[in-house]
């Protein structure tokens, strides 16, 4: 009886109470001991967080089979192109909505990924990422934002007072900023320094998180719970109908590509935006490295420091683009450099001596603006997909430019809602887009 009471129905369904209970995949699996089958579409930040939490949050003795679909593989989409600057604040250094939960859960996943693999193991699989990032998943040097606009200075100062204890904001003067980054331009003698903020190698991190998922399956099997499986399916799903009847739940974590599914096309309040990121290197004939202790820099263009002689500069914003290719043409890279370099050099003039090593691009799925800011889209989407469905369809989308910050907490919320068949676990601010 307790098992029945623990399963809450979705409020949007018109079934009777007894029908809701007996149709719960968790209950049916418990009664029959057949494996629950979940499909997670997308192997970026959202998809891998959901996969990890489905494995971690489900009862250990519950048989579970997860297929992770992504034709480009782990981190092959916009998540893998992310600049990786991680902190819980807005451009005006205001703590974001539910920023504390997001920050906490993201740090947990970063730690899990770091514990899952040594640098040597991932470098051997993908040497370019390990070498570019000095072998680290996370670079812990903080992030610095010089004040560049006198108009917003009072607002920035006020916002900076409300910081998280484990991600402080220090208001520092020009001399203190120059000790962190020599030759930095601090136009108003003021900068906001977040010493606990970090820079993440997104590709490297996603591969490590997937390995953590695989390791968790192995650990459970070794402990006598060998009834959980995880498989990467390197193929695309063109329509949700392909999966109907094969799975108990399908979780859609496709970013901007979610709108390409015919069942959801035109129904999601998402805007698309293509962003180009340039990787720069310091030429051999320039002897002055970027300081080892130097933080990454936020400004009109950001600099994500990867090492003493390697950094990423971003990002452009091409609204309404439908181009999701990570490949960047010579013309597109040239235009990006012409747009970004003046913005970056206004704060860090030394960047003019660096050279472009390569360019990458991703297509962001940007959510609508709400009273709490731009919030991602979560929830059950069966009402959008069709009638008389044999499984439940869930969406985790619209993470926008804050996918790295949001993915830990929202992946956990989504997994808990899927496992319990209870959408009410999710805060109403994240499901109100359906109303």
SULMOHU-V874850 format. One record per pair of residues at least 12 apart in sequence whose C-alpha atoms are under 6 Angstrom apart, sorted by the first residue. I is the first residue (numbers start at 1). J is the second residue. D is the distance in Angstrom with one decimal. If there is no record, write none. Layout:
i:I j:J d:D
i:I j:J d:D
This chain:
i:7 j:420 d:5.7
i:8 j:422 d:5.2
i:9 j:422 d:5.6
i:10 j:422 d:5.4
i:10 j:423 d:5.7
i:25 j:248 d:6.0
i:35 j:63 d:4.3
i:35 j:64 d:4.8
i:36 j:64 d:4.7
i:36 j:65 d:6.0
i:37 j:65 d:4.8
i:37 j:66 d:5.9
i:37 j:247 d:4.9
i:37 j:248 d:5.4
i:38 j:66 d:4.8
i:38 j:247 d:5.5
i:38 j:248 d:5.9
i:38 j:249 d:5.1
i:38 j:250 d:5.8
i:39 j:66 d:5.8
i:39 j:67 d:4.9
i:39 j:250 d:4.7
i:40 j:68 d:4.9
i:40 j:250 d:6.0
i:40 j:251 d:4.8
i:41 j:69 d:4.9
i:41 j:252 d:5.0
i:41 j:253 d:5.4
i:42 j:69 d:5.7
i:42 j:70 d:5.1
i:42 j:253 d:5.1
i:42 j:254 d:4.9
i:43 j:70 d:5.7
i:43 j:74 d:5.1
i:43 j:75 d:5.9
i:44 j:75 d:4.9
i:44 j:79 d:5.2
i:45 j:79 d:5.9
i:45 j:407 d:5.7
i:46 j:253 d:5.7
i:46 j:407 d:5.2
i:47 j:253 d:5.3
i:49 j:408 d:5.9
i:49 j:411 d:4.9
i:50 j:411 d:4.4
i:50 j:415 d:5.6
i:52 j:213 d:5.5
i:53 j:412 d:5.5
i:53 j:415 d:5.8
i:54 j:415 d:5.1
i:61 j:225 d:6.0
i:63 j:227 d:4.7
i:63 j:228 d:5.6
i:64 j:228 d:4.6
i:65 j:228 d:5.7
i:65 j:229 d:4.7
i:66 j:230 d:4.8
i:67 j:230 d:6.0
i:67 j:231 d:4.9
i:68 j:232 d:4.8
i:68 j:233 d:5.8
i:69 j:233 d:4.7
i:69 j:234 d:6.0
i:70 j:234 d:5.1
i:70 j:235 d:5.6
i:70 j:236 d:5.8
i:71 j:234 d:4.3
i:71 j:235 d:3.9
i:71 j:236 d:4.9
i:73 j:234 d:5.8
i:75 j:203 d:5.7
i:75 j:206 d:6.0
i:78 j:362 d:4.2
i:78 j:363 d:5.7
i:80 j:202 d:5.3
i:80 j:203 d:4.7
i:81 j:362 d:6.0
i:84 j:199 d:5.2
i:84 j:200 d:4.5
i:84 j:201 d:6.0
i:84 j:202 d:5.9
i:85 j:199 d:4.6
i:86 j:197 d:5.9
i:86 j:198 d:5.3
i:86 j:199 d:5.9
i:87 j:197 d:5.2
i:92 j:156 d:5.5
i:93 j:159 d:5.9
i:93 j:160 d:5.9
i:94 j:159 d:4.9
i:102 j:405 d:5.9
i:102 j:406 d:5.5
i:102 j:409 d:5.2
i:105 j:408 d:4.9
i:105 j:409 d:5.2
i:106 j:408 d:4.7
i:113 j:208 d:5.0
i:113 j:209 d:4.7
i:116 j:212 d:5.0
i:119 j:135 d:5.4
i:133 j:306 d:5.1
i:137 j:200 d:5.9
i:137 j:201 d:5.4
i:137 j:204 d:5.9
i:137 j:205 d:5.5
i:138 j:199 d:5.8
i:138 j:200 d:4.6
i:139 j:198 d:5.8
i:139 j:199 d:5.1
i:140 j:198 d:4.9
i:141 j:293 d:6.0
i:141 j:295 d:4.8
i:142 j:194 d:5.4
i:142 j:195 d:4.1
i:142 j:196 d:5.3
i:142 j:197 d:4.5
i:142 j:198 d:5.4
i:142 j:295 d:4.9
i:143 j:194 d:5.2
i:143 j:197 d:5.7
i:143 j:295 d:4.9
i:143 j:296 d:4.7
i:143 j:297 d:5.7
i:144 j:192 d:5.8
i:144 j:193 d:4.5
i:144 j:297 d:4.9
i:145 j:191 d:5.6
i:145 j:192 d:5.1
i:145 j:297 d:5.9
i:145 j:298 d:4.8
i:146 j:186 d:5.9
i:146 j:191 d:3.9
i:147 j:190 d:5.7
i:147 j:191 d:5.4
i:167 j:196 d:5.1
i:168 j:194 d:5.7
i:169 j:193 d:5.6
i:169 j:194 d:4.8
i:170 j:192 d:5.7
i:170 j:193 d:5.0
i:171 j:191 d:5.9
i:171 j:192 d:4.8
i:172 j:190 d:5.9
i:172 j:191 d:5.4
i:173 j:189 d:5.3
i:173 j:190 d:4.7
i:174 j:186 d:5.9
i:174 j:189 d:4.7
i:174 j:190 d:5.9
i:180 j:294 d:5.3
i:181 j:294 d:5.6
i:184 j:347 d:6.0
i:184 j:348 d:5.0
i:185 j:347 d:4.7
i:239 j:261 d:5.2
i:245 j:390 d:5.5
i:248 j:391 d:4.8
i:249 j:391 d:5.3
i:249 j:392 d:4.7
i:249 j:393 d:5.7
i:250 j:393 d:4.8
i:251 j:393 d:6.0
i:251 j:394 d:4.7
i:251 j:395 d:5.8
i:252 j:394 d:6.0
i:252 j:395 d:4.8
i:253 j:396 d:5.3
i:253 j:397 d:5.8
i:255 j:365 d:5.4
i:255 j:397 d:5.4
i:256 j:364 d:6.0
i:256 j:365 d:4.5
i:263 j:385 d:5.1
i:270 j:366 d:5.5
i:270 j:367 d:5.0
i:271 j:365 d:5.9
i:271 j:366 d:5.0
i:272 j:320 d:5.1
i:272 j:364 d:5.6
i:272 j:365 d:4.9
i:272 j:366 d:5.9
i:273 j:317 d:6.0
i:273 j:318 d:5.2
i:273 j:319 d:4.3
i:273 j:320 d:5.7
i:273 j:321 d:5.7
i:273 j:363 d:5.6
i:273 j:364 d:5.1
i:274 j:317 d:5.9
i:274 j:318 d:4.9
i:274 j:321 d:5.8
i:274 j:362 d:5.7
i:274 j:363 d:4.3
i:275 j:315 d:5.7
i:275 j:316 d:4.7
i:275 j:317 d:5.1
i:275 j:361 d:5.5
i:275 j:362 d:5.6
i:276 j:315 d:5.5
i:276 j:316 d:5.3
i:276 j:360 d:5.8
i:276 j:361 d:4.3
i:277 j:313 d:5.8
i:277 j:314 d:4.7
i:277 j:315 d:5.3
i:277 j:359 d:5.8
i:277 j:360 d:5.4
i:278 j:312 d:5.6
i:278 j:313 d:5.2
i:278 j:359 d:4.5
i:279 j:311 d:5.9
i:279 j:312 d:4.3
i:279 j:356 d:5.9
i:279 j:357 d:5.6
i:279 j:358 d:5.4
i:280 j:310 d:5.9
i:280 j:311 d:5.4
i:280 j:312 d:6.0
i:280 j:355 d:5.3
i:280 j:356 d:4.4
i:280 j:357 d:5.4
i:281 j:309 d:5.5
i:281 j:310 d:4.6
i:281 j:354 d:5.6
i:281 j:355 d:5.4
i:282 j:309 d:4.9
i:282 j:354 d:4.7
i:289 j:308 d:5.3
i:289 j:309 d:5.9
i:290 j:308 d:4.7
i:292 j:308 d:5.9
i:300 j:343 d:5.8
i:301 j:314 d:5.6
i:301 j:340 d:6.0
i:301 j:343 d:5.5
i:301 j:344 d:5.2
i:302 j:314 d:5.5
i:324 j:362 d:5.9
i:324 j:363 d:5.0
i:326 j:360 d:5.4
i:326 j:361 d:4.6
i:326 j:362 d:5.6
i:327 j:360 d:5.9
i:328 j:360 d:5.9
i:364 j:400 d:5.4
i:365 j:398 d:4.9
i:365 j:400 d:5.0
i:366 j:398 d:5.2
i:366 j:400 d:4.3
i:367 j:398 d:4.8
i:376 j:397 d:5.9
i:376 j:398 d:4.6
i:376 j:399 d:5.0
i:377 j:396 d:5.9
i:377 j:397 d:5.2
i:377 j:398 d:5.6
i:377 j:430 d:5.6
i:378 j:395 d:5.3
i:378 j:396 d:4.8
i:378 j:430 d:5.5
i:378 j:431 d:5.4
i:379 j:394 d:5.6
i:379 j:395 d:5.5
i:379 j:431 d:5.6
i:380 j:393 d:5.7
i:380 j:394 d:4.3
i:381 j:393 d:5.6
i:381 j:394 d:5.5
